Amino acid sequence: MATAKELSGSNNVNNTVVGPSILISGRLTGDEDLTVRGRVEGELTLSRTLIVEPSGVVKANVAVKNAIVSGVVVGNINATESVELTREGRMVGDIRAPRVIIVDGASFRGRVDMGDVEPGRLPAERPALVRATTTRPTTTPARLTTPARPP
């Protein structure tokens, strides 16, 4: 898995940083990487990577290509490539992505769905579960009889 530095690149041309004293509330969309050191609340949609640093807090439903969580996320993450919760990461919500990494020490409460997440494509139906049935004998068991005693 790529690290936050590798994904964000050596230059910061295509990376926006929400500073530690910033609070953004509402709907946030973009076509570049976003690093959150402050707080984002509402809805977050990116075509690239979301990086939540240890000081960052995201209270939003998130739709991204990749997510690396080292801070706090409260809400669902839907990623087209991958989601990684680092050792410092804490999350409450559901994850839907083809690749999910939860590192030892991370805190996570929610569900993980690693099925298809391609836009406009419905997930395939799951085959019905076939359960084995047991049959019981229809005859009644014979009664044990004791031999009659002579008088």
N, C-alpha and C positions, 0 to 999 in steps of 0.2 A: 504494500500500500504506500502510496506517495505521502510524503510529509507535507505539512502546511507550507513550509518554505519552498518545496519543490513545486507544489501546485500554484502558489502565488507568483513564482518566478523571481528572478533576481531584481527586476525593475518593477516599480509600482505603477506602471502606466495603466494596466487594466485591473487594478485592485483598489477598491474603496474601503476605507477604514472608518468605522463608527467608534469614535474615541471614548475613553472611560467615563467622561462626564456627559455624554450625549444620550438623550432618550428620543427614540423615533417611535411614534405611535401612528398606526394606520396601515395603508397598503404600500408595500415596497416592491418594485420590480426592477430588473436590470439584466444586462448582457455582459457583466463582468464579475470577477470574484469580489466577494464581500467578506471583510474581516470585522467581527463584532467584538469590541472591547468594552462597550457600554451596554445599552439596553435597547432592544427592538421588540415592539408589541404590535400585534395585529395579524397581518398576512404578508408572507415573504415568498416571492417567486423570482428565481434566478435561472439563467441558462448556463451558468458556470458553477463555481464552487463557493459554498458557505463555510467559513472558518469561524467558530465560536471559541475565542480565547478564554483562559481561566477566569478572567474578570468579566466576561460577557454573559449576558442573560437574554435569551430569546423566548418570549411568550407569544408564539404564533404558530399557525399551520404553515409548513415550509414545503415548497416544491423547488427542487434544485437538481443539478447534474450530480454533484458530489457534496457531501457534508462531513466536516471534521469537527467533532464536539469535544472541547476541552473545558467548557464552561457549563452553563445550565440551559437546557431547552425544555420548555413546557409546551407541548403541542405535538402534532403529528409531523413526521418527515416523510416525504415522498421523493425519492431520488431515482434518476434514470440510470445511474452507474453504481454509486457506493455511498455507504454511511459508515463512519468510524467514530466510536466513542472511546476516547483515550482514557488513561488512568485517572485523570482529573475530571473527566466528563460525568455529568449527571443529567438524566433525561427521564421525563414522565410523559409518555405518549407512545403512539404506535409508529413503527418504522416499516416502510415499504420500499424495498430496493433489491436488485439482483445480487448485490454483495453487501454483507453486513459484518462489521468487525466490532466486537465488544471486548476491549482489552481488560485483562485481570485488574480489578480495582475500580473499574467504572461502576456507576450506579444507574440502573435502568429498571423502569417499571412500565410495562406495556406489552404489546404484541409485535412480532416480527413476521412480515410476509415477504418472502423472497421470490414470489411468482413474477410473471411478466408484468411490466409497467410501461410498455410502449404506448404512447398516446394514440387514442382512437382504436385500440385493439382490446376486445373483451377477453378476459381470461378464459381458458378452456374449462369446460365442465369437468368436474371430478367424477370418476366412475362411481357408481353406487356400490356401497359396501355390501358384500354378500355375507350373511351370517349363517353359520351352521345351525341346523335345527336338530334337536334330539327327539327321538320317538320313544314312547313308553309302550311296553307290551300291553295288548288289549285283553289278554287272558288274566284271570285272577290266579294268584299263586295257590298251589295245593296246600291243604291244611295238614298239619302233622297230626297223626292220630296215635294214640297210645293203645297198646294191645289190651283187650278186655281181660279182666281177672276172673279166674274161675270162682264160682260161688262156694 
